Amino acid sequence: MPEQDPPDVIVVVDPANRQPALSRAAFDSLRIMGMPISEAREFRNSLIDIRTPKLIAAGTMTYVGLQFSISPTAQFNTLVMWSRRNEVGFAYPVVRANKTNTATTSLADAAAVEAFYAASETAVRAFLDEGNALKSQVNALATSAEVAAFVDPR
């Protein structure tokens, strides 16, 4: 099964014009057609699993009307802030810049940190739930042809 997101275009060359002849999605679909159904599902689900963290890394969450990153680094920083929110030496306010660094928000106390953390985790969870729902759809398909025709709409 693939361990990383494959390129969008692979090197399947049309000999007449020496141009790529198949998209990555079309190539994957052709590969899946020849697989037993259990392998086809596993392969398609692995592609969903590869894509989900990439979507999270590029994703955002909304807090007080601003968009904030939910990249792995942003998640780590938010988790550290949340885990220290009640420590005596933790200094408030905590100022966080939005994803584009064009605005900030000030988290005045532990309750604001908890709300920010909850918004972040809700956004991440939405991507994970979406991926799991897609995998459930794949697992419900009856033939390799159906799995091959399945498109991840994200």
Protein Blocks (a to p, Z undefined) as FASTA:
>chain_A
ZZbdcdfbdcdddfklopafbdfklmmmmmmmmpcfklmmmmmmmmmmmmmmmmmmmmcc
deehiacdfbfklmmmmmmmmmmmmgmklccddddddfkopaccddfbfklmmmmmmmmm
mmmmmmmmmmmmmmmmmmmpmbfklmmmpccfZZ
